[in-house]
Amino acid sequence: MSAFDPQRTYLPYRGKLAPLGNPLGITVALLSEEQFRQTQADSMRQLPPESAPPFDFFEYFDAIPAADFAGCESDGSVSYVYEDTKGRFQHVLFNTTENNVFMVVVLDVTRHEVRGHRLLNLNALYGLDEY
């Protein structure tokens, strides 16, 4: 386990090409649609990807089961980070191999813990064209 560097940003993180299991025994939680929506506000503000995460959570991402990616893969890059208006939750959107499909890791900023994760398929949700 690496020490958390408070100067680390979201931008340079590159995880594994695909989740390889959970050798550290980290507890992961696949959020239901309702649980995911409870962490969203009517208005979420986008944070710059070079901003620092509130705590180290990258091992959580590495522990997400491959099945939760529903056939997608991720190189661990982050393009978008959103925060609710109260500053309690952050949604970190990890890119996948599918256009407009992200693995979202939800951070509870006030508790310094990961709330869970959910695959966000904007193509299916909003009828977007994949290309």
C-alpha positions as CSV (number, residue, x, y, z in Angstrom):
1,M,0.0,0.0,0.0
2,S,1.4,3.4,-1.0
3,A,1.3,6.4,1.2
4,F,-1.2,9.1,0.2
5,D,0.4,12.1,-1.4
6,P,-1.9,15.2,-0.8
7,Q,-0.2,16.9,-3.8
8,R,-1.3,14.1,-6.1
9,T,-3.9,15.1,-8.7
10,Y,-6.6,13.1,-10.5
11,L,-4.9,13.8,-13.8
12,P,-1.8,11.6,-13.8
13,Y,-3.4,8.5,-12.4
14,R,-3.2,5.5,-14.7
15,G,-4.6,2.3,-13.3
16,K,-4.6,-1.2,-14.8
17,L,-6.0,-1.8,-18.2
18,A,-8.6,-4.1,-16.6
19,P,-9.3,-4.9,-13.0
20,L,-7.2,-7.9,-11.9
21,G,-9.0,-8.8,-8.7
22,N,-8.8,-7.6,-5.2
23,P,-5.6,-8.9,-3.6
24,L,-5.8,-6.4,-0.7
25,G,-9.4,-7.5,0.3
26,I,-10.8,-4.0,-0.2
27,T,-14.5,-3.8,0.3
28,V,-16.2,-2.5,-2.8
29,A,-19.9,-1.6,-3.3
30,L,-21.7,-1.6,-6.6
31,L,-24.3,1.2,-6.1
32,S,-27.9,0.8,-7.2
33,E,-29.4,3.5,-9.3
34,E,-31.2,4.9,-6.2
35,Q,-28.0,4.8,-4.1
36,F,-26.1,6.6,-6.8
37,R,-28.8,9.3,-7.2
38,Q,-28.7,10.0,-3.5
39,T,-25.2,11.2,-3.9
40,Q,-26.1,13.7,-6.6
41,A,-27.4,17.2,-6.2
42,D,-29.6,19.0,-8.7
43,S,-26.5,20.9,-9.7
44,M,-23.1,19.3,-9.7
45,R,-20.1,21.5,-10.4
46,Q,-17.2,20.2,-12.5
47,L,-13.8,20.2,-10.8
48,P,-10.6,20.5,-12.9
49,P,-8.9,17.2,-13.4
50,E,-5.6,18.6,-12.0
51,S,-7.3,19.2,-8.6
52,A,-6.2,17.1,-5.7
53,P,-8.5,14.3,-4.5
54,P,-9.7,14.6,-0.9
55,F,-8.1,11.3,0.0
56,D,-6.4,8.3,-1.5
57,F,-8.9,6.0,-3.1
58,F,-7.1,4.6,-6.2
59,E,-6.7,1.2,-4.7
60,Y,-10.5,1.0,-4.5
61,F,-10.7,1.6,-8.3
62,D,-8.2,-1.2,-8.8
63,A,-10.3,-3.6,-6.7
64,I,-13.6,-3.1,-8.7
65,P,-14.5,-6.5,-10.1
66,A,-14.3,-6.9,-13.9
67,A,-18.0,-7.9,-14.0
68,D,-18.9,-4.4,-12.8
69,F,-17.4,-3.0,-16.0
70,A,-19.9,-4.9,-18.1
71,G,-17.4,-5.7,-20.8
72,C,-15.7,-2.4,-20.8
73,E,-12.1,-1.8,-19.9
74,S,-10.4,1.2,-18.3
75,D,-6.8,2.5,-18.3
76,G,-7.6,4.3,-15.1
77,S,-7.6,7.8,-16.7
78,V,-9.9,10.4,-15.3
79,S,-11.5,13.1,-17.5
80,Y,-14.2,14.4,-15.3
81,V,-14.7,15.0,-11.6
82,Y,-17.9,16.5,-10.2
83,E,-18.8,17.7,-6.8
84,D,-22.3,18.3,-5.3
85,T,-23.2,21.9,-4.2
86,K,-22.7,21.1,-0.5
87,G,-19.2,19.6,-1.1
88,R,-20.1,16.3,0.5
89,F,-19.8,14.0,-2.5
90,Q,-17.4,13.8,-5.5
91,H,-18.1,11.7,-8.6
92,V,-14.8,10.6,-10.2
93,L,-15.5,9.5,-13.8
94,F,-12.9,7.0,-15.0
95,N,-12.8,6.6,-18.8
96,T,-13.6,3.3,-20.4
97,T,-13.0,1.8,-23.8
98,E,-16.6,2.7,-24.7
99,N,-17.4,6.3,-25.7
100,N,-19.6,8.0,-23.1
101,V,-19.4,5.2,-20.7
102,F,-17.6,5.8,-17.3
103,M,-16.9,3.9,-14.2
104,V,-17.9,6.4,-11.5
105,V,-16.3,6.2,-8.1
106,V,-18.3,8.1,-5.5
107,L,-16.3,9.7,-2.7
108,D,-17.9,10.8,0.6
109,V,-15.7,13.8,1.2
110,T,-16.8,14.5,4.8
111,R,-16.3,10.9,5.9
112,H,-13.1,10.4,3.9
113,E,-14.4,7.2,2.4
114,V,-15.6,5.7,-0.8
115,R,-19.3,5.3,-0.9
116,G,-19.2,2.9,-3.9
117,H,-19.1,2.8,-7.7
118,R,-21.5,2.6,-10.6
119,L,-21.0,2.1,-14.4
120,L,-22.5,5.2,-16.0
121,N,-23.6,4.6,-19.6
122,L,-24.6,8.0,-21.0
123,N,-25.4,6.4,-24.4
124,A,-28.2,4.3,-22.8
125,L,-29.3,6.9,-20.3
126,Y,-29.6,9.8,-22.7
127,G,-29.9,8.1,-26.1
128,L,-26.5,9.4,-27.2
129,D,-24.7,8.2,-30.3
130,E,-21.6,6.2,-29.3
131,Y,-19.5,7.8,-32.0
